[in-house]
Amino acid sequence: MHQRLANALSYGEFHVVYQPLIRMETREIIGVEALTRWPQRDDTFAPPETFIAQAETSGFIVQLGEWVLRTAAEQVKIWQTMSGKPLRLAVNLSGRQFTQHNLLRTIQDVLHETKLDPTTLEFEITETVAMHNAEDSIGIMRQLKQLGIGISLDDFGTGYSSLSYLKRLPIDKIKIDKSFVRDIPDDTNDLAIVSAIIAMAHALGMQVLAEGVETEPQAEFLHDCGCEYAQGYLFGRAIVAPDFQELFLPTTRP
């Protein structure tokens, strides 16, 4: 599998796709999350959770992650220039990447090469990654923050965050996991959990983004609770760069 992944990257088989990030108040696109897709010979896509896990285990995720970051940064910089807007770029940072000794140098090199403003870049880190060697994690996050980069805590509520550490993490945003969003507003337990997460995040000076928003009732409830941002099929799926450009800049079609 490691060799297959390496060959796929060498031969340009991987695709970066972009899912819109929405400001709930205005429903405008304010950013994208860059995700990876691997087309197969039968015209299907390899399940991301499968090949990403394999890449993480083998260590290939470091090489793949750097490629995704550079590719997405180049593309988002183009869209920023075309639109004149500070479109944000959110990129997942895996456990292996997070602990690489040359992480900061790699990020600085990408920012220098692509000319992307670091204040428009945001790394998403899961609770599990953040809480593993929490003290070291806090130090790394602070170094990223010094570069002007934003930090989001991804899949919140599914890991094992310690609230005593959560208040110390230099986090800008909490992402509510889609498993809590899926059944609102029908499930009273999820309603309570989501509203509590939003209230807690705001009390700690953090913003909130909800994942997996698929219906208007979900969006309305989240907005009423003060959730600032969202992503999900209601607003747009992850799509290739030309399709996102048409969505974000509809006048660019010849």
Secondary structure in CASP SS format (residue, H / E / C, confidence):
PFRMAT SS
TARGET T0000
AUTHOR 0000-0000-0000
METHOD secondary structure of the structure
MODEL  1
M C 1.00
H H 1.00
Q H 1.00
R H 1.00
L H 1.00
A H 1.00
N H 1.00
A H 1.00
L H 1.00
S H 1.00
Y C 1.00
G C 1.00
E C 1.00
F C 1.00
H E 1.00
V E 1.00
V E 1.00
Y E 1.00
Q E 1.00
P E 1.00
L E 1.00
I E 1.00
R E 1.00
M C 1.00
E C 1.00
T C 1.00
R C 1.00
E E 1.00
I E 1.00
I E 1.00
G E 1.00
V E 1.00
E E 1.00
A E 1.00
L E 1.00
T E 1.00
R E 1.00
W C 1.00
P E 1.00
Q C 1.00
R C 1.00
D C 1.00
D C 1.00
T C 1.00
F E 1.00
A C 1.00
P C 1.00
P H 1.00
E H 1.00
T H 1.00
F H 1.00
I H 1.00
A H 1.00
Q H 1.00
A H 1.00
E H 1.00
T H 1.00
S H 1.00
G C 1.00
F C 1.00
I H 1.00
V H 1.00
Q H 1.00
L H 1.00
G H 1.00
E H 1.00
W H 1.00
V H 1.00
L H 1.00
R H 1.00
T H 1.00
A H 1.00
A H 1.00
E H 1.00
Q H 1.00
V H 1.00
K H 1.00
I H 1.00
W H 1.00
Q H 1.00
T H 1.00
M H 1.00
S H 1.00
G C 1.00
K C 1.00
P C 1.00
L C 1.00
R E 1.00
L E 1.00
A E 1.00
V E 1.00
N E 1.00
L C 1.00
S C 1.00
G H 1.00
R H 1.00
Q H 1.00
F H 1.00
T C 1.00
Q C 1.00
H C 1.00
N C 1.00
L H 1.00
L H 1.00
R H 1.00
T H 1.00
I H 1.00
Q H 1.00
D H 1.00
V H 1.00
L H 1.00
H H 1.00
E H 1.00
T H 1.00
K C 1.00
L C 1.00
D C 1.00
P H 1.00
T H 1.00
T H 1.00
L E 1.00
E E 1.00
F E 1.00
E E 1.00
I E 1.00
T E 1.00
E H 1.00
T H 1.00
V H 1.00
A H 1.00
M H 1.00
H C 1.00
N C 1.00
A H 1.00
E H 1.00
D H 1.00
S H 1.00
I H 1.00
G H 1.00
I H 1.00
M H 1.00
R H 1.00
Q H 1.00
L H 1.00
K H 1.00
Q H 1.00
L C 1.00
G C 1.00
I C 1.00
G E 1.00
I E 1.00
S E 1.00
L E 1.00
D E 1.00
D E 1.00
F E 1.00
G C 1.00
T C 1.00
G C 1.00
Y C 1.00
S C 1.00
S C 1.00
L H 1.00
S H 1.00
Y H 1.00
L H 1.00
K C 1.00
R C 1.00
L C 1.00
P C 1.00
I C 1.00
D C 1.00
K E 1.00
I E 1.00
K E 1.00
I E 1.00
D C 1.00
K H 1.00
S H 1.00
F H 1.00
V H 1.00
R C 1.00
D C 1.00
I C 1.00
P C 1.00
D C 1.00
D C 1.00
T H 1.00
N H 1.00
D H 1.00
L H 1.00
A H 1.00
I H 1.00
V H 1.00
S H 1.00
A H 1.00
I H 1.00
I H 1.00
A H 1.00
M H 1.00
A H 1.00
H H 1.00
A H 1.00
L C 1.00
G C 1.00
M C 1.00
Q E 1.00
V E 1.00
L E 1.00
A E 1.00
E C 1.00
G C 1.00
V C 1.00
E C 1.00
T C 1.00
E H 1.00
P H 1.00
Q H 1.00
A H 1.00
E H 1.00
F H 1.00
L H 1.00
H H 1.00
D H 1.00
C C 1.00
G C 1.00
C C 1.00
E C 1.00
Y E 1.00
A E 1.00
Q C 1.00
G C 1.00
Y C 1.00
L C 1.00
F C 1.00
G C 1.00
R C 1.00
A C 1.00
I E 1.00
V C 1.00
A H 1.00
P H 1.00
D H 1.00
F H 1.00
Q H 1.00
E H 1.00
L H 1.00
F H 1.00
L C 1.00
P H 1.00
T H 1.00
T H 1.00
R C 1.00
P C 1.00
END
